[in-house]
Structures are given as structure tokens and as C-alpha cells.
Amino acid sequence: MKLKEIIDKLGLKVFTPGISLDADVTAGYSSDLLSDVMANSKKGQIWITLQIHQNIIAVAKLKELAGIVLVNGRKPEEATLEKAKEEQVPLMSTTDTTFNISGKIYQLTGADK
């Protein structure tokens, strides 16, 4: 499923207009520990986190993630937003909790199939 489809179906707020949303999303990965995401996430996953600092962009870029969803209505720090634009990493937000948005993404991506 394309990132754009997930954004539309879940009503995610996009903080990085102009960045391509055509990435194929293979699944979601929920974690707030950067070391965990670096060790266990896979290329093409969408990362779900409450972290808002710019280091999340470096991790997403390193792991070739499809994008980052901030939970609980969180907004990225200005430095994070600038880094996301520079590195072309889609950055989104939802008012949902990590649990709820993870379940919704799981259902959409068919990650269990």
C-alpha cells in the first residue's frame, strides 16, 4: 500500500508538503527507542513514535523507512521539521495513541498476510 493511501484513509496530518508520498509501506513499526528501531525495523515500514527530536529523521533515513507518524497529536521540533525536509523523510501526525494507530496501519497493510 502506498504511503499516500494510508495518510488519506487515516486522516494523518502531513508536516512535510512537497515530499513524495509514493513509498510502498510494507508494515508499521512502533517504538520510542531509537536503538530498537535501528536494530529491528525494516525498509519500507512506517515508524510510529512519540519522539519529536531530529534524531528520528536520521534513523528513518538510515533504515529506509517509508515515513514517521507522531502520535498523541505531537508536533515535531522545528529542527526536526527542517531535517525531514532536507532528508526527504515524510513526517506525519495523528491524535491517536500508539496502540490505536498501530492497529489501524496493521489492518491497512495486511501485514499478517
Beta strands, then each sheet from edge to edge (+ up, - down):
strand 1: 13-14
strand 2: 27-30
strand 3: 45-49
strand 4: 67-70
strand 5: 91-93
sheet 1: 1+ 5- 4- 3- 2-
end
